[in-house]
């Protein structure tokens, strides 16, 4: 996992997912995993790359299914602490959407992996 031995996480969900990836997708010749890499100003929560699985970008949300009141391509409407809140759709947050962006991610991943 890049970086290794993270102690402070943005959310509890990210901490749990980090520990999950550490145990399941152990860094070896088959997998490379990054936690919050800075990719030209974008910062997905996790990126996992493997020869057989390809590239997967994860955007972790600490939402329970019962909190989701409505979802559309732009926003999720959530019930949180007795209040209704609007959050940007995670698919709008992740960086991959168009083929040129994918090439930028791969280019940045190479820079990140060699910088660590």
Residue, then its C-alpha position, 0 to 999 in steps of 0.5 A: x500500500x502506498x503510503x504504508x503505515x497510515x495513522x490518520x484517516x479522513x473517515x472511519x470508512x477509509x480506515x476500514x477500507x485501507x485495512x481491508x485492502x492491506x489484508x486482501x490485496x497485499x502488495x506483491x507482484x500482482x497488486x499495487x494500491x494507493x491511498x489518496x494519491x494526488x493526481x493533478x489536483x484530484x484525490x480519489x480515496x483509493x486506486x488498485x491496480x493488478x495485471x489481471x484486474x486492471x485499474x479500479x478507483x474507489x471513492x469511499x462513503x460512510x453512508x448507510x443504505x437507509x440514509x439514502x433518500x434519493x439519488x440521481x446522476x448529480x447528487x445523493x439526498x441523505x438523512x443524516x442526524x435528523x437533517x436532510x443533506x445533499x452530497x455530490x454523487x460519488x461518480x461525479x467525484x471520481x476521476x475516471x470518466x473519459x479515456x484521456x483522464x484514464x491516461x492521466x491517472x496512469x501517468x500520475x500513478x507512475x510518478x506517485x509510485x516512483x516518488x514514494 
